Amino acid sequence: MKRTLLISLLLLCLAGLNADLVDRIVAKVGNEIILMSDIQNEMLHLKAAGILDESMTPAIVLQQIIQNKVIVQKAKEMDIRLDEGKVRREAERRVAEIKKNYPSEAEFRVALAQEKLTEPELLSSIKDMLTERALSEQLIARNVTSKVNVTEAEMEAFYEASKDTLAVKPVTWKTGVIMREIKPSEATDNAKLAEIRDIQERLDKGGDFAALATQYSDCPSKERGGDLGFFSKGMMVKPFEDAAFNLNRGEISPIVKTEYGYHLIKLTETRGNEIRASHILKIVAPSHADTLAAREQMEEVRAKFLNKEASFEDLARQYSNDPDAAENGGVLGDFAANEFPELFAGQINSSPVGGITPVLENQGILYLFSRLEELPARIFEYEEVKDKLQDYLRSTKTLQAYNVWIQELMKEAYVQIIE
């Protein structure tokens, strides 16, 4: 494992890893000092995190380090309490995550030795970092964020003053969908029921459950004679669970219908609150004929729309399997060109406004989409951007409040910059 991996991880929590630096003191905050290597390591940290830009000069980074130290010192002075156990557990978790990047414990310890560190020292450094971060967050929450409030009146005033410069909502289309799930027909269901009944008859005549499961079950457990292993309540679908937990050891259930198909269940063992069972499953899934029939029906729906025999809304209410969309006449909402489902975007965008797409299929569901109406570009209404306005104003007010608070805090602290 590359030595640089450990270094990049430790940069998140340690300072002064490079022993070859010619170091010097650049600032004092209270009784703590800040070294040039602290600035350099912090800049490496910011670079690794992808948040170091050209504006982040060493002088700016130094100011950030000073502010962090002032905040932590103030928090300690106020005797803010932390959950030490929680902090330690998180530190141990992070050490464990670092260890996972090494093929062996020995290689991890070699990498630590190369950095002149022991595992307890690493744990302690991470714990200190987490403690300081938690103290800072609590103090800032107490003195800044908890005092920031954005009122409805402020949001409305900001919207009225700046709505002409807000992002313009692009051209959108009122879009509808008719959705039909391809389902097994009654004939398909009856065929699978007949198959499971035939297996049941073989069992009644003394057939071996495991052998029949291996030969006829549609479940991957057939490779184990239908054995599902131990399970407790809540782990299986309800009809299966109810039947399995009502069996005596060695007993075989009647035919059980679930969303997957038809089952025969045999209880083989019990252990406390758990049971061990085997099953034979005949999956009830749409046949090729069912798929063709469903597609043919959707083609008929499409033809009715194109021939103006019924409106899209009426067809959605009559044929769509999506109850919410059907209730709204199939209307999903307003969508811009880049907001349509990626899988179908090409077909939707290429269909004329007021027209309808071909029948589309994905994972056993058939779709018809229509761009029912084109809505011109416009300025967003207040209700549409209300949440974003609140976030923006809260963020702006929080930053302003923080700047005022930190300047007052800095005045109380002893800070010396050493040129």
C-alpha positions as CSV (number, residue, x, y, z in Angstrom):
1,M,0.0,0.0,0.0
2,K,1.3,3.4,-0.9
3,R,2.7,5.5,1.9
4,T,0.9,8.6,0.5
5,L,-2.5,7.1,1.3
6,L,-1.9,7.3,5.0
7,I,-0.4,10.8,4.7
8,S,-3.5,12.0,2.8
9,L,-5.8,10.5,5.5
10,L,-3.8,11.9,8.4
11,L,-3.8,15.4,6.9
12,L,-7.5,15.5,7.9
13,C,-6.5,15.3,11.5
14,L,-2.8,16.0,12.1
15,A,-0.5,18.9,11.7
16,G,3.3,19.0,11.3
17,L,3.7,15.6,9.6
18,N,6.7,16.7,7.5
19,A,9.7,16.7,9.8
20,D,11.9,18.1,7.1
21,L,10.2,21.5,7.2
22,V,12.3,24.4,8.4
23,D,9.6,25.6,10.9
24,R,9.0,28.9,12.6
25,I,6.3,30.4,14.8
26,V,3.9,32.7,12.8
27,A,1.3,33.5,15.4
28,K,0.3,33.1,19.0
29,V,-3.3,32.6,20.2
30,G,-3.6,32.7,23.9
31,N,-1.1,30.2,25.1
32,E,-1.0,28.3,21.8
33,I,1.4,28.8,18.9
34,I,0.8,28.4,15.2
35,L,3.7,27.2,13.1
36,M,4.4,27.8,9.4
37,S,4.0,24.0,9.0
38,D,0.5,24.3,10.4
39,I,-0.4,26.6,7.5
40,Q,1.2,24.4,4.9
41,N,-0.5,21.3,6.2
42,E,-3.9,23.0,6.3
43,M,-3.4,24.1,2.7
44,L,-2.6,20.5,1.8
45,H,-5.7,19.4,3.6
46,L,-7.9,22.0,1.7
47,K,-6.3,20.9,-1.5
48,A,-7.0,17.2,-0.8
49,A,-10.6,18.2,0.0
50,G,-10.9,20.1,-3.3
51,I,-11.7,23.4,-1.7
52,L,-8.4,25.3,-2.1
53,D,-8.6,27.9,-4.8
54,E,-6.3,30.8,-5.9
55,S,-7.9,33.2,-3.4
56,M,-6.9,31.0,-0.4
57,T,-3.5,32.6,0.3
58,P,-1.4,31.5,3.3
59,A,-2.4,34.7,5.0
60,I,-6.1,33.8,4.7
61,V,-5.5,30.3,5.8
62,L,-3.6,31.7,8.8
63,Q,-6.7,33.8,9.7
64,Q,-8.9,30.7,9.5
65,I,-6.6,28.8,11.8
66,I,-6.5,31.7,14.3
67,Q,-10.3,32.0,14.3
68,N,-10.7,28.2,14.9
69,K,-8.3,28.4,17.8
70,V,-10.1,31.4,19.3
71,I,-13.4,29.6,19.0
72,V,-12.1,26.4,20.6
73,Q,-10.4,28.3,23.4
74,K,-13.7,30.2,24.1
75,A,-15.6,26.9,24.1
76,K,-13.2,25.4,26.6
77,E,-13.4,28.5,28.8
78,M,-17.2,28.2,28.8
79,D,-16.8,24.5,29.9
80,I,-19.0,23.2,27.1
81,R,-19.7,19.5,27.7
82,L,-19.3,16.8,25.1
83,D,-20.2,13.1,25.0
84,E,-16.6,11.8,25.4
85,G,-17.7,8.2,24.8
86,K,-19.3,9.2,21.5
87,V,-16.2,11.2,20.4
88,R,-13.9,8.2,21.3
89,R,-16.1,5.8,19.4
90,E,-16.0,8.0,16.3
91,A,-12.2,8.3,16.6
92,E,-11.9,4.5,16.8
93,R,-14.2,4.1,13.8
94,R,-12.0,6.4,11.8
95,V,-8.8,4.6,12.8
96,A,-10.5,1.3,11.7
97,E,-11.4,2.9,8.4
98,I,-7.8,3.9,7.8
99,K,-6.7,0.4,8.7
100,K,-9.0,-1.1,6.0
101,N,-6.8,0.6,3.4
102,Y,-4.0,-1.8,4.2
103,P,-3.7,-5.4,3.3
104,S,-2.6,-6.4,6.8
105,E,-2.1,-5.1,10.3
106,A,1.7,-5.3,9.8
107,E,1.7,-3.0,6.8
108,F,-0.5,-0.5,8.6
109,R,2.0,-0.4,11.5
110,V,5.0,-0.1,9.1
111,A,3.2,3.0,7.5
112,L,2.7,4.4,11.0
113,A,6.3,3.9,11.9
114,Q,7.4,5.7,8.7
115,E,5.5,8.7,9.9
116,K,6.9,8.3,13.4
117,L,3.5,7.6,14.9
118,T,2.0,4.9,17.0
119,E,-1.6,3.8,16.8
120,P,-2.5,5.3,20.2
121,E,-1.0,8.6,19.0
122,L,-3.1,8.4,15.8
123,L,-6.2,7.7,17.8
124,S,-5.4,10.6,20.2
125,S,-4.9,13.0,17.4
126,I,-8.1,12.1,15.7
127,K,-9.9,12.3,19.0
128,D,-8.5,15.8,19.6
129,M,-9.6,16.9,16.1
130,L,-13.1,15.6,16.7
131,T,-13.3,17.2,20.1
132,E,-12.3,20.6,18.8
133,R,-14.7,20.4,15.9
134,A,-17.6,19.5,18.2
135,L,-16.7,22.3,20.6
136,S,-16.7,24.8,17.7
137,E,-20.0,23.6,16.3
138,Q,-21.7,23.8,19.7
139,L,-20.4,27.3,20.4
140,I,-21.3,28.6,16.9
141,A,-24.8,27.0,17.2
142,R,-25.3,28.7,20.6
143,N,-24.1,32.1,19.5
144,V,-24.8,32.3,15.8
145,T,-27.1,29.8,14.1
146,S,-29.7,29.6,16.9
147,K,-30.2,33.3,16.7
148,V,-30.7,33.5,12.9
149,N,-34.3,33.7,11.8
150,V,-35.8,34.3,8.4
151,T,-39.4,35.6,8.4
152,E,-42.0,35.3,5.7
153,A,-42.0,39.1,5.2
154,E,-38.2,39.1,4.6
155,M,-38.6,36.4,2.0
156,E,-41.4,38.1,0.2
157,A,-39.6,41.5,0.3
158,F,-36.5,39.9,-1.2
159,Y,-38.5,38.2,-3.9
160,E,-40.3,41.4,-4.9
161,A,-37.0,43.3,-5.0
162,S,-35.1,40.7,-7.0
163,K,-37.6,38.6,-8.9
164,D,-36.7,40.2,-12.2
165,T,-33.1,39.0,-11.8
166,L,-34.0,35.6,-10.5
167,A,-33.4,32.6,-12.7
168,V,-36.1,32.4,-15.3
169,K,-38.1,29.2,-15.6
170,P,-37.5,27.8,-19.1
171,V,-40.1,26.6,-21.5
172,T,-41.9,23.6,-19.9
173,W,-44.6,21.2,-20.9
174,K,-47.6,20.0,-19.0
175,T,-46.9,16.3,-19.2
176,G,-49.1,13.3,-18.8
177,V,-48.5,9.5,-18.6
178,I,-50.6,6.4,-19.0
179,M,-48.9,3.5,-17.3
180,R,-49.9,-0.2,-17.4
181,E,-48.1,-3.0,-15.5
182,I,-47.8,-6.2,-17.5
183,K,-49.6,-8.7,-15.2
184,P,-50.1,-12.4,-15.3
185,S,-53.4,-13.3,-16.9
186,E,-56.0,-15.6,-15.1
187,A,-54.9,-18.4,-17.5
188,T,-51.2,-18.0,-16.5
189,D,-52.1,-17.9,-12.8
190,N,-54.3,-21.0,-13.2
191,A,-51.5,-22.9,-15.0
192,K,-49.1,-22.3,-12.1
193,L,-51.7,-23.2,-9.6
194,A,-52.2,-26.5,-11.5
195,E,-48.4,-27.1,-11.4
196,I,-48.2,-26.6,-7.6
197,R,-51.3,-28.8,-7.0
198,D,-49.6,-31.6,-9.0
199,I,-46.5,-31.3,-6.7
200,Q,-48.8,-31.3,-3.7
201,E,-50.4,-34.5,-4.9
202,R,-46.9,-36.1,-5.2
203,L,-46.1,-35.1,-1.7
204,D,-49.4,-36.5,-0.4
205,K,-48.4,-39.8,-2.0
206,G,-45.1,-39.9,-0.1
207,G,-42.9,-37.9,-2.4
208,D,-39.6,-36.5,-1.0
209,F,-39.9,-32.7,-0.4
210,A,-36.3,-31.9,-1.0
211,A,-36.2,-34.0,-4.2
212,L,-39.3,-32.4,-5.6
213,A,-38.0,-28.9,-4.6
214,T,-34.8,-29.6,-6.5
215,Q,-36.7,-30.8,-9.6
216,Y,-39.6,-28.3,-9.7
217,S,-39.1,-25.2,-7.6
218,D,-38.5,-21.9,-9.3
219,C,-36.6,-20.5,-6.3
220,P,-32.8,-20.5,-6.2
221,S,-33.1,-22.4,-2.9
222,K,-33.9,-25.5,-5.1
223,E,-30.1,-26.1,-5.2
224,R,-30.4,-26.8,-1.4
225,G,-33.6,-28.9,-1.7
226,G,-35.7,-25.7,-1.0
227,D,-33.9,-25.0,2.3
228,L,-34.3,-21.3,3.3
229,G,-32.3,-21.6,6.6
230,F,-33.3,-20.0,9.8
231,F,-35.5,-16.9,9.9
232,S,-37.5,-14.9,12.4
233,K,-40.8,-13.1,12.1
234,G,-40.7,-10.0,9.9
235,M,-38.2,-11.4,7.5
236,M,-40.6,-13.0,5.0
237,V,-43.7,-11.7,3.3
238,K,-46.8,-11.9,5.6
239,P,-48.8,-14.8,4.0
240,F,-45.6,-16.9,3.9
241,E,-44.7,-16.0,7.5
242,D,-48.1,-16.7,8.8
243,A,-48.3,-20.1,7.2
244,A,-44.7,-21.1,8.2
245,F,-45.0,-20.1,11.9
246,N,-48.2,-22.1,12.2
247,L,-46.7,-25.4,11.2
248,N,-45.4,-28.2,13.4
249,R,-42.0,-29.6,12.9
250,G,-42.0,-31.9,9.8
251,E,-45.5,-30.6,8.7
252,I,-46.1,-29.3,5.1
253,S,-48.4,-26.4,4.6
254,P,-51.4,-26.1,2.2
255,I,-50.7,-24.1,-0.9
256,V,-49.8,-20.5,0.0
257,K,-50.3,-17.6,-2.4
258,T,-47.9,-14.6,-2.1
259,E,-46.9,-11.8,-4.4
260,Y,-44.2,-14.1,-5.8
261,G,-46.5,-17.0,-6.7
262,Y,-47.6,-20.3,-5.1
263,H,-45.6,-22.0,-2.3
264,L,-45.6,-25.3,-0.4
265,I,-43.7,-24.9,2.9
266,K,-42.2,-27.5,5.2
267,L,-41.0,-26.7,8.7
268,T,-37.8,-28.5,9.4
269,E,-36.4,-27.1,12.7
270,T,-37.1,-24.5,15.5
271,R,-34.6,-22.5,17.5
272,G,-35.8,-20.0,20.0
273,N,-37.8,-17.3,18.1
274,E,-36.5,-18.6,14.8
275,I,-37.6,-21.4,12.5
276,R,-36.0,-23.2,9.6
277,A,-38.1,-24.0,6.7
278,S,-37.9,-25.3,3.1
279,H,-40.3,-24.4,0.3
280,I,-41.3,-25.2,-3.3
281,L,-42.2,-22.1,-5.3
282,K,-43.9,-21.8,-8.6
283,I,-43.5,-18.2,-9.7
284,V,-46.5,-16.5,-11.3
285,A,-45.1,-14.2,-13.9
286,P,-46.5,-12.7,-17.1
287,S,-46.2,-15.0,-20.0
288,H,-45.2,-13.9,-23.5
289,A,-48.9,-14.0,-24.4
290,D,-49.7,-11.7,-21.4
291,T,-47.0,-9.2,-22.6
292,L,-48.4,-9.2,-26.1
293,A,-52.0,-8.7,-24.8
294,A,-50.9,-5.8,-22.6
295,R,-49.0,-4.1,-25.4
296,E,-52.0,-4.6,-27.8
297,Q,-54.3,-2.9,-25.3
298,M,-51.9,0.1,-24.9
299,E,-51.7,0.4,-28.7
300,E,-55.5,0.5,-28.7
301,V,-55.4,3.3,-26.1
302,R,-52.9,5.2,-28.2
303,A,-55.1,4.8,-31.3
304,K,-58.1,6.1,-29.4
305,F,-56.1,9.3,-28.5
306,L,-54.8,9.8,-32.0
307,N,-58.3,9.3,-33.5
308,K,-59.7,11.8,-30.9
309,E,-62.1,9.2,-29.6
310,A,-61.2,10.3,-26.0
311,S,-59.0,12.8,-24.3
312,F,-55.7,11.9,-22.7
313,E,-57.1,12.6,-19.3
314,D,-60.1,10.3,-19.8
315,L,-57.9,7.5,-21.1
316,A,-55.6,7.9,-18.2
317,R,-58.5,7.6,-15.7
318,Q,-59.8,4.5,-17.5
319,Y,-56.6,2.6,-18.2
320,S,-53.6,3.8,-16.1
321,N,-52.5,1.6,-13.3
322,D,-51.0,4.5,-11.4
323,P,-53.8,5.6,-9.1
324,D,-52.3,9.1,-8.4
325,A,-51.7,9.9,-12.0
326,A,-55.1,8.4,-13.0
327,E,-56.9,10.6,-10.5
328,N,-55.2,13.7,-12.0
329,G,-56.0,12.6,-15.6
330,G,-52.5,11.3,-15.9
331,V,-50.9,14.7,-15.4
332,L,-47.4,14.4,-13.8
333,G,-46.6,18.1,-13.7
334,D,-44.6,20.6,-15.7
335,F,-41.2,19.5,-17.1
336,A,-38.4,21.2,-19.0
337,A,-36.7,19.4,-21.8
338,N,-33.9,18.1,-19.5
339,E,-36.2,17.0,-16.7
340,F,-37.9,14.1,-18.4
341,P,-37.0,10.6,-17.3
342,E,-33.6,9.9,-18.9
343,L,-34.7,6.5,-20.3
344,F,-37.6,8.1,-22.3
345,A,-36.4,11.7,-22.8
346,G,-35.6,11.2,-26.5
347,Q,-39.1,9.8,-27.3
348,I,-40.9,12.4,-25.2
349,N,-39.0,15.4,-26.6
350,S,-39.4,14.2,-30.2
351,S,-43.2,13.7,-29.9
352,P,-45.2,16.8,-31.0
353,V,-46.9,18.9,-28.3
354,G,-50.4,17.6,-28.0
355,G,-49.3,14.3,-29.5
356,I,-48.3,11.0,-27.8
357,T,-45.2,8.8,-27.7
358,P,-45.1,5.2,-29.1
359,V,-45.8,2.5,-26.4
360,L,-42.6,2.4,-24.3
361,E,-41.6,-0.4,-22.0
362,N,-39.2,-0.8,-19.0
363,Q,-39.0,-3.6,-16.4
364,G,-42.5,-5.0,-17.1
365,I,-44.3,-1.6,-17.3
366,L,-45.7,0.0,-20.4
367,Y,-45.9,3.8,-20.8
368,L,-47.6,6.4,-23.0
369,F,-46.3,10.0,-22.5
370,S,-47.8,13.2,-23.9
371,R,-46.6,16.7,-23.8
372,L,-50.1,18.0,-23.3
373,E,-49.4,21.8,-23.3
374,E,-46.4,24.1,-23.8
375,L,-45.9,26.6,-21.1
376,P,-43.7,29.7,-22.0
377,A,-40.6,30.7,-20.2
378,R,-41.4,32.9,-17.2
379,I,-40.1,34.2,-13.9
380,F,-40.6,31.7,-11.0
381,E,-43.6,32.4,-8.8
382,Y,-42.8,33.1,-5.1
383,E,-44.1,29.7,-3.9
384,E,-41.9,27.9,-6.4
385,V,-38.7,29.4,-5.0
386,K,-39.8,30.0,-1.4
387,D,-37.7,27.2,0.0
388,K,-34.6,28.2,-1.9
389,L,-35.1,31.9,-0.9
390,Q,-35.3,30.8,2.8
391,D,-32.0,28.8,2.4
392,Y,-30.3,31.6,0.7
393,L,-31.4,34.3,3.2
394,R,-30.6,32.0,6.2
395,S,-27.1,31.3,4.8
396,T,-26.5,35.0,4.1
397,K,-27.7,36.1,7.6
398,T,-25.7,33.3,9.3
399,L,-22.5,34.4,7.6
400,Q,-23.2,38.1,8.5
401,A,-23.9,37.1,12.1
402,Y,-20.8,34.9,12.3
403,N,-18.6,37.7,11.0
404,V,-19.9,40.1,13.6
405,W,-19.6,37.5,16.4
406,I,-16.1,36.3,15.4
407,Q,-14.8,39.9,15.3
408,E,-16.1,40.5,18.8
409,L,-14.6,37.2,20.0
410,M,-11.2,38.1,18.4
411,K,-11.2,41.4,20.3
412,E,-11.4,39.5,23.6
413,A,-8.7,37.0,22.7
414,Y,-4.9,37.5,22.8
415,V,-3.7,37.1,19.2
416,Q,-0.2,38.0,18.0
417,I,0.9,37.7,14.4
418,I,4.7,37.2,14.1
419,E,6.1,38.5,10.8
